[in-house]
Amino acid sequence: MSGRGGGGRGGGGGRGRGQPSPSFPRGGSGGGRGRGRDSGGGRRSSDPPPQMAPTQPPPSQMAPTRPPPSQMAPTQPSPSSTPATSSSDVLGREVSQKLTLEPQGVTTTSSLPPSSSKAIRFPPRPGFGTVGKKCRVRANHFLVDVADKDLHHYDVVITPEVTSKKLNRIIIERLVKIHKESHLGRRCPAYDGRKSLYTAGALPFDSKEFVITLIDEDRRKERQFKVAIKLASKPDLHYLREFLCRRHFECPQETIQALDVVLRARPSENYTVVGRSFFSPDLGDKGPLGNATEYWKGYYQSLRATQMGLSLNIDVSARSFYEPLLVTEFLLRHFRITDLSRPLSDQDRVKVKKALKGVKVELQHLQYAKTCKIAGISREPVSQLTFTLDDKRTKVSVVQYFRDKYNIYLRYAALPALQCGSEAKPIYLPMEVFSLYDIYLYIHTHILYMHIGYFVLPILYTDICFLFSYVGLFVIQLCRIVRGQRYTKKLNDQQVKALLNATCQRPHDREQNIRNMVKINNFQGDERVDGEFGIQVRNELALVDARVLPPPSLMYHESGRERTASPSFGAWNMINKKMVNGGKVDFWTCVNFSVDYADMSEQFCDRLVKMCNSKGMVFRQTASTRMRSARPDRIDQALLDVYKESTRPLQLLIVILPDQTGSYGKIKRICETELGIVSQCCQPKQAAKFSNQYLENLAMKINVKVGGRNTVLEDAIQRRIPRVSECPTIIFGADVTHPQPGEDSSCSIAAVVASMDWPEVTKYRGLVSAQPHREEIIQDLYKKVQDPQKGVVHSGMIRDLLVAFYKSTGQKPLRIIFYRDGVSEGQFNQVLLLEMDAIRKACASLQDGYMPRTTFIVVQKRHHTRLFPTDPNSTDKSGNIQAGTVVDTSICHPTEFDFYLNSHGGIKGTSRPTHYHVLYDENSFTADILQVLTNNLCYTYARCTRSVSIVPPAYYAHLAAFRARYYIEDGTSDSGSTSGQLAQGGNLEVRPLPSIKDNVKDVMFFC
């Protein structure tokens, strides 16, 4: 087998560790994935960090075979179908086979099991980085020591099935309390709330059933549960130690899971659990967020395998929760409804249903407390609702039923009822009743007086109590939202601002709060953690070796006073500089939808045009179509009028937004998918200030929207970027955004962007696609369909972008660097296997045998690792670690190629580094080359003169996906979305996104 080191897995296997063979110019003789570029095609590596002993390197990752570069003729990829049908099918099987490694021993210890045949082996770390100024930082990782215990895993089955983890824990807690001495061998087990129970030693049985009796608080009667406990497996700590020492290369996830459950057992019993986080008013101050919500503070906790050993990652956190209010009070605060005596409009009813669906309420009109979950609200008001009693003959109204059965008189019978239970057998609950407090407020509002003889006395609160008890009215509060429920809906701008203000902490304060959380946990004082399982958690944050990468030099146009910029602390400015490639705008106009600032259009546009010209653009001073003002309720017509009146296609439309928020998405949808106009929206309050900084920021956005470049890396111009400048290279960014929790009928949106200007790698083209609800795998990377007339037709975002790259540069890419955002660790295998397969097929569909070398990197921003400076003199102005700080030791993966990069300067709060994890690498990246490339790219983000926190291709993909959601959301349906509909059979049918006009796709419209 020829090509990229393909072949056997014997001697010389690995990343080019074998000697080069004359017949295999790109790899070693048995060569896994080596290229043999230098003598020996050697694997570039450096010594491991001091705390880790040098160990045998892991076996190589296998790559799909391919012809050498000389066999790949530089013919133009055809956008139409090619005779590559069979080869793309073969590629699919080949990628699957090559990414899936066969069983193979990886250590000299014969007792170790082989790796799973289904496991995908990610690239081993090619060494540690050396570029940059060395420093040390503290990380919120706490070293964990584990005694040599005999771990046992038991399956737990509770009958009848219970969906609540809280109730499951109560059942097992009761079981342990009753049977610990008699049947459990005095073991103190750890339970995950579902199906797994762990012990530090065997129980006296392999399988046993217990019967546990609890008092059901909702039904006021005893409930019996049958609990079956059966031995499932024996997690082995030996394999975990071998993995941490890099003598075993498949992570024993079951063992880590067992230890993680032990460490989470007590917090899960004491606090509200949200994912891997715990929240409680006891863990910090709580406060209002507005709209009947509040924030609770807490902490995140996760056990991880790292280079330094087992590490417990702990971080402070905050989440939004419902305030425990009466449902009527929730409506008053959340929707600003002022008069509850009037019926809700259909639009308000839909909003109320959406806000309350899934919320648990306490029913307080019974002699005992009962909770139920809201399934919806009735279409009719309570005053019109009737139902049939249990005798199946008598029909009664809800109002009459509550009055006759509970002596409850409803005050707001015009409101809809809460619906609990099922659709077939609904249970209707009024949102309110008269309460003593309500009556007290009513009296004060209406200044009610009682006449007694010649005296006029005000009615007192106690008098009302006496009067109502005298006439036999049972006065209570009916429905109250249960305390401790997480608010899962999207927070509005005011709520987000309030949450950030309440929780934003400087690095020093956050570090201290993390230490406090560790003290509160008191793992050493936990009988189960320390005494039973022998787990000890260090109290000090990990001290980690780090480096600060130097910032790149940025090129501007030679006509400016300053031709280069040298960023400091992740920032620079455009004073005395001109854009390296200024765009040209001849046909433009402005529409002003602001009422408060209706007369500023001409003055604002005049200053904006002058700013654009001063920064190197060629911007016509006068509008090609008359500028106008328009009412905010006539956006559609105003934009259509502008389009019709333009004698030449507009290159740019400047839009001053309405004073009230909510119109941005509509404007973008109309301009980009209906009219084919590139637009720049401006906030009226900001525009009215005529700030030079604001105008400069707008100029940078406008320039890239009309095809210009703001700045480029000097190394790109000088062809000095390793693995990029050597041959035509395309850099992709991809992301999938999902709807908010509770949006069950809304689709997910995938976006892929790609660089179009090698070797500068600054301009990007973006494509978007709708896909099934919460589907993370990008479905439209490559598609092949059979057309009755055309035959086999190839399409997909990767293919389209490769063709666009060829048209833009005149060359086809020989390298692909793919930054994939939004993937969790549990999805690594699936995303790599399926998306790499799609990339391979897209390439092969353009030319038979066309397989550019690909590097696939996952970009993770949603993690909880934080890095804190150890030297107060080596921080930025915000007190954070400096821009360019990179960590690839201690807290990173024991064997795989990953690193944390803090590429941006801090502004507010504690900076969050981005985690980059290489899942596939055919380009032989060293740690230094990939880290420096990623850091330097972060300085090319088009919208500001600051380095950004994630690599721009991934950032642009996120912006494009977020933009596309505006194309489908309207907020008027019960589901809050019109992106999908139920097809026959109950599956959600995904409606395609509106097509973006070609002239819009040609530029960076998403900026």
Secondary structure as UniProt FT lines:
FT   TURN            11..12
FT   STRAND          20..21
FT   TURN            22..23
FT   STRAND          24..28
FT   TURN            29..30
FT   TURN            32..33
FT   TURN            39..40
FT   TURN            50..51
FT   HELIX           69..71
FT   HELIX           85..99
FT   TURN            110..111
FT   TURN            117..118
FT   STRAND          133..139
FT   STRAND          141..146
FT   STRAND          151..159
FT   HELIX           165..179
FT   TURN            180..183
FT   TURN            185..186
FT   STRAND          190..191
FT   STRAND          196..200
FT   STRAND          207..216
FT   TURN            217..220
FT   STRAND          221..233
FT   HELIX           237..244
FT   TURN            245..246
FT   HELIX           253..270
FT   STRAND          272..274
FT   TURN            275..276
FT   STRAND          277..279
FT   HELIX           281..283
FT   STRAND          287..290
FT   TURN            291..292
FT   STRAND          293..306
FT   TURN            307..308
FT   STRAND          309..322
FT   HELIX           327..334
FT   TURN            340..341
FT   HELIX           346..356
FT   TURN            357..358
FT   STRAND          360..363
FT   STRAND          370..373
FT   STRAND          376..381
FT   HELIX           382..384
FT   STRAND          386..388
FT   TURN            390..391
FT   STRAND          395..397
FT   HELIX           398..406
FT   TURN            413..414
FT   STRAND          416..421
FT   STRAND          426..429
FT   HELIX           436..446
FT   STRAND          449..452
FT   TURN            453..454
FT   STRAND          455..458
FT   HELIX           461..470
FT   TURN            471..472
FT   STRAND          479..481
FT   TURN            483..484
FT   HELIX           493..503
FT   HELIX           507..521
FT   HELIX           523..525
FT   HELIX           527..532
FT   STRAND          535..537
FT   STRAND          542..548
FT   STRAND          554..555
FT   TURN            558..559
FT   STRAND          564..565
FT   TURN            569..570
FT   TURN            575..576
FT   STRAND          584..585
FT   STRAND          588..592
FT   TURN            596..599
FT   HELIX           601..614
FT   TURN            615..616
FT   STRAND          618..619
FT   STRAND          628..629
FT   HELIX           632..634
FT   HELIX           635..645
FT   STRAND          652..656
FT   HELIX           664..669
FT   HELIX           670..675
FT   STRAND          679..682
FT   HELIX           684..687
FT   TURN            688..690
FT   HELIX           692..705
FT   TURN            706..707
FT   STRAND          712..713
FT   HELIX           714..717
FT   TURN            718..719
FT   TURN            722..724
FT   STRAND          729..737
FT   TURN            741..742
FT   TURN            744..745
FT   STRAND          748..755
FT   TURN            758..760
FT   STRAND          764..771
FT   TURN            773..774
FT   TURN            779..780
FT   STRAND          783..787
FT   TURN            788..790
FT   STRAND          791..795
FT   HELIX           797..809
FT   STRAND          815..821
FT   HELIX           825..827
FT   HELIX           828..846
FT   TURN            848..849
FT   STRAND          853..860
FT   STRAND          867..869
FT   HELIX           872..874
FT   TURN            877..878
FT   TURN            883..884
FT   STRAND          885..887
FT   STRAND          898..902
FT   STRAND          914..921
FT   HELIX           927..937
FT   TURN            938..939
FT   TURN            942..943
FT   HELIX           952..966
FT   TURN            967..968
FT   TURN            974..975
FT   STRAND          980..982
FT   TURN            984..985
FT   STRAND          988..990
FT   HELIX           998..1001
FT   TURN            1002..1006
//
